[in-house]
Amino acid sequence: MFHLHKSTVGKALKDAVRNAKLCKRVTSHTFRHSYASHLLQAGYDIRTIQELLGHSDVRTTMIYTHTVKSRTLKETKSPLDF
């Protein structure tokens, strides 16, 4: 099993961003944000995403919803709609 130090991952990411000539700021947190945003786009429930990210407060998880267009978010359906 390999253990990676935080600074090693950070340096590798910084080098990759530089080599790719990306204009946007990219950090390891960018991956976490992308993960949450993709789950939202796929229709996952915000409480499920909260649990996966380890947030104690759903308001923290809600920060990620600003990146997802409202039309891609699925509305909760009533059990009577089935």
N, C-alpha and C positions, 0 to 999 in steps of 0.2 A: 504494500500500500504506500502511496506517495502522499506526502504532506506538502502543501504549498503555503508559503508565507504570503501574507497580504501584500507586502511590498513587491514581491516577485510577480504576482498576478497584475498588480497595478502598472508595473513597468512594462510587462508584455503587452498589456492593453494599450498603454500610451504609445508604444512603438508601432503597434498594429494600426492605430488611428492615424499616426503620422505617415506611415507607409501607404495607407489608403487615401491620404490627402483629404480626409473628411473635414468639413468646415464646422460641423456641430461638435459641441463638447460631449465626450463620451466617457463615462466612468463605469465601474462595476455595478453601480446602482441603476444604470441605464438598462441592464439586463433584467433586473427585478421589475422595473417600471414596464418594460416591454412585455414581460411575462404576464403581469396583471392586466395590461391593456388587451393582450391577445385573448386572455380568458374572458374578459368582458365582451369582446367582439364575438366570441364563440357562444355567448349566451349563458355563461356560468353565473350563478347567483352570487351577489355581492358578499353574503355571509360565508359562502364556500371559499371565495377568494380571500376574505379576511382571515379565515382559519389557515389556509395554505401559506399566507404571508406572515402569519404569527402576530397579527395586529390585535391588541387587546380592545381597541375601540374602532368600530366600523367607520367612524369619521376619518380616521387615518387612511383606510382603504378607499374611501370615497374620493380622495385626492386624485386617484388614477382615472376616475371617470371623465375628467375634462379632456382627455386625449381621444375619447371614443365619441364619434358622432352619434347624436341621440337616435337617429333612425336605425343604427345597428344594434342598439340595446333592445333586448326583448322585454316586453312588458310582462309582468306576472299575470298569469291567466287565473281566472276564477275556476274552481273545481266544477262549477256548473257549466263551463264552456266546453267541456269534453263530451 
